[in-house]
Amino acid sequence: MNTNRVNFDRPENSKIVITKWWLLGFIEGDGSFFMRRDTFTPVICIEITGVQYDVLIRIKEFLEKSLDFDQYSLYKLNNSSIIAVTTVKARKNSKSSVALTIKNVRVLNNYIVPFLDDMTFLTKKGKDFQDLKIICRVVHNGAYKNDEIKKIILKLSYTMNNYRLSTNTASGSPLSKDEWDKLFSASPTVKYLSDGRVRGISTGKTIHQQISCVYEILELDGEVLIANTLSEAASIVGVYPDTLSKYLDVEIQDSVEHWVRLNNRKIRRVPVF
């Protein structure tokens, strides 16, 4: 049993059945909510032994089917590592493990957090989730770029996970009521545009690293192509990426109606997540 087990073969007729409540229990046991302090990136991760790789694949498939992603967001998911299942090398005498990781703040804030928010956690991990929920919102709306808010978020991260345990002598001090109030009332610094671009409110400039979209291309014969990146879309249309970006970077009210004509093709950005 346990660490002495050597046979992990599943019976041929066994099925991995994922439900919402089962997943919550699994997250409480093997999941974690935290923030990468170097990049202020919120993260949800489930890590288990390597022989259970198929379980994480089924969880990934369950999330993709259950979170009401539109067809364009699903295309982005299927052609990226936004919900990633990766192998983690063995550490010292331990066995290798596999991890499902989600660190895209749009997916976390707009899909994962609402998905988990209407359920009741039974362990202290529920407190970590509530803290991550706040971090996701503040990072998503760009409020963390304010130096004061950034310091509060950093302080909050030192009260989560193992820092929350009474046995941890390095635990950080809890946030004061004034600090909580500042987090909840923090003003956004970015605006999300209808074509997937993100614009700084004070600068009025597009933040290119935060663009979240795919590119839909309509051929002359009516065939519809989807490109995952600007470079891929530019290659299909037959122009340089910078040229395509200039044509697409215009003020629009609705990306559904806005098409750009280039080389006898029509192309548009479509927002995802």
Secondary structure, 3 states (H helix, E strand, C coil): CHHHCCCCCCCCCCCCCCCHHHHHHHHHHHEEEEEECCCCEEEEEEEEEHHHHHHHHHHHHHHHHHCCCCHHHHHHHHCCCCEEEEEECCCCCCCCEEEEEECCHHHHHHHHHHHHHCCCCCCCHHHHHHHHHHHHHHHHCCHHHCHHHHHHHHHHHCCCHHHHCCCCCCCCCCCCHHHHHHHHCCCCCEEECCCCCEEECCCCCECHHHCCEEEEEECCCCCEEEECCHHHHHHHHCCCHHHHHHHHCCCCCCCCCCCEEECCEEEEEEECC
